[in-house]
């Protein structure tokens, strides 16, 4: 098994800095929201994958 790279290690949850919206136009705000929604979808997919793996492991060990 290859050694773990620094980027492979889980990171602590980061507190997101809340940007100041002063001076942002509607298009910039919409783009920011789209980026946030994409990141939420990515996090939800990671949760679903983790839950799926866990359920499969639990089912495997229950059969024995």
HELIX and SHEET records of a PDB file:
HELIX    1   1 UNK A    6  UNK A    8  5                                   3    
HELIX    2   2 UNK A   26  UNK A   63  1                                  38    
END                                                                             
